[in-house]
Amino acid sequence: MARIIVVGGTGYAGAHIVREAVSRGHDVVAIARSTPEAPVEGAAYVQGSALDLDGLGDVFDGADAVVSAISPRGDMTDSALGALGALAAKLTGTSTRLGVVGGAGGSLIAPGGPRLFDQGFPEEYKHEAQVGIDSLALLQDSDAGLDWFFVHPAEVFGPWAEGERTGSYRDGGDVLVRAEDGSSTISGADFAVAIVDEIETPKHRRERFTVGY
């Protein structure tokens, strides 16, 4: 059993990760600024902000993994990257792994590039995608004492395309995963499966990877 902390644990990706980790018997703590309307039974919830790590006390002590599922939206629009930087600094030199939920925009569309972001990416999602790209760069430039992994979901991922839990997914390395029909999708539940699989059986130390069907 691992102790897993999910920062942003009541958001779309975060809530799915909390649910999947609890279902596998892990000790899970979800950190969020607000309490959830439908908490996951078996998870502990801590109310607080990723912008004030000191205010969270000793919640990170003894954690095997911390997953950042912070979305750069609302009042976190311009603060998400700074919050990740502070979290990375806090975990550097410890045995705690840092997992980061990214976006599809930074994925390559073919080996060697280019990125999906550079291929007519929708204007309304560009800021969020850029934060994801900058987050990956922050991790890649981090001290070797930080053990991290970064996960790009498929192109279609979110509450508007919820899907179901199948327990399966494909790992595309740094290339966006597409099905034979050209679609690129992953359900929230199966994205969480990939995250928890990586925590249980690490395959990507200081690396990114993509997931999709």
N, C-alpha and C positions, 0 to 999 in steps of 0.2 A: 504493500500500500504506500502510495506517495502522498506527500502533502503538496497540494496544488493551489496556488493563489491566482485568481482570475481578476485582473484589473479591468473594470468595465464589464463586470459579470452579469449585469442585467440588460445589456444591449443584445442585438440580434445574434452576433457570433458568440459573444460572451456567455449568454444564457444557454446556448446549445453546448458549449464546451463544459460549462458547469454540470449540465444534465448528464452528458456522456461520462464525465469523470466520476460523478457520484454513482452512476449505474455500474461502474467497474469496481466500486468499493474503495475509491480513493478518499482521502481527507481533503475536502474542498472548501475554500473560503472565497467568497465573491465580494469584491470591493466595488462600491458604486456610490454615487452622490445621493441616490434616492433608494428607498426600499422597494422591492418588486411587488407588483400586484399579485403575482402567482409564483411565490418562491419555490425552488426545487427542494423537495423533502430530502433531508440528509445533508444539505449544504449549510454552511454558516455564512451569514451576511454581516459585513462591516460597512457602516456608512462613513464615507470620507471621500477625499479628492486626490487624484493622482498628482495634482499640483502642490499638495502639501504632504509629502511622504513622512515627514517628521510627526505630523499630526495623526498618523496611522499607528504610531507606537511600535510594538514588537510583532506586528502581524506577519512580517516577512521572515521572522526568525525560524529556522528549521525547515524552511520551504525547500522542496526538491525542485520545483519549477514554478516560475511566475509567468503567466501569459498576459500580455498586453493586448486587450481587445478594445482599445480606445478609438472612437470614431472622431475624425476632425470635423465635427459638426456643432452647430449651436455655439455655446460659449467656449467650446474647445476647438473651434475652427482654426484659430491661430495659436493654440497652446498645446496641441497634441504632440508635436515634435519635441517641444521643450520638456513635456512630461516624460516622454520616452527617454530622452537624454538623462534626466535625473534618475529614472529607474535603472538605466544601464549603469550609471555611475555607482549607484547603491549596491548593485550586484557584482560589480567587477571585483575580482579577487576572492569571490566566494564559490562554493560548490553548487550554487543554485543556477539552474538553466533559465534563460530568458527566452520565451517564445513570443513572437510578434505576429499578429494578424495583419496582413497587408492587403493590397488591392490587386486587381487583375492588370491594371495599367502598366505596371513595371515588368510584367512577364514578357519574354521574347516570343515573337510569333514564329520563329524558326531558329535553329541552332546558329548562334553568332549574331542574331538580331535580324531586323530591328525590334523595338518594343511595341507592344500594342498601343501605348500612349502616343507613339509617333505616327500612327496610322489613322488619321481622321477621328481621333478620340472625341466623344461628345463634350462640348464646351462646359456644360453644367456640371460635369464630373471631374473636370481637369484639376481643380484645386485639391480635391480629396485624393486624386491619383498622384499628384505631385508630392503631397505629404507622405504617401506610401513610398514613393521613390526616394525621397529624402530620408525617410526612416531606415530604409535598407542601406543607404550610403553611410548613415550614422553608425550602423552596426558593423558594416564592412571596415570602417575606419577605427573601430573601437580597439581598446587594449586587448591583447591576447588573453588576458585574465578573465574575460567575459565569455561564457559559454552560451551562445545564442542560436536560435533558428528562426527563420522568417518564412511565412507561408502565404503564397498567392492563391486566392480562390480562382475558380473558373470565371469566364467573362460574365455569365449570368449567375448571380449569387445575391440573395437578399430576401426579405419577407414577401416581396412581390412574386417570387418564384420559389416558394418554400420547399416543395418536393417532399420526399419521404426518406427515412433511414433505410438504406439497403445494406449498410455495413461494408460497402466496397467503394473503391475510388482508384484512380491511377495517378502515380507520381510522375510528373513530366520533367523533373529536374528544374531547369530555368526556362523551359518552353511551355507556353500556354497549352493546356490539354484540350484537344478537340475530339469529338466522336467522328465516326466515319461519315456522318451526314453533315459535318461541318459545325455542328452546335458545340458550345462550350458551356457546360452547366455543372453545378454541384449543389446538393441540398445543404441546408444549414446543419442538419444532423450528421451527414456524411463528412462535411468539412470538419466538424468536431471530432469525428472518428479519427481522421488523419492527424489532428493535433494531439489527441491523447495517445495514439499509436506512437508518435514521435517521442512523447514523454516516456512512455513505457519501454520502448526499444529505439534508442537514438540511432539515427542513420545520417543525420545532417547536422554535424557540429560546426558552428560558425558558417552555415550555408543557408541559402534559400531553396525552396522547392515549390512547385505548383501542384495543385490537385484538381481533378475533374473526372468526369466519366469517360 
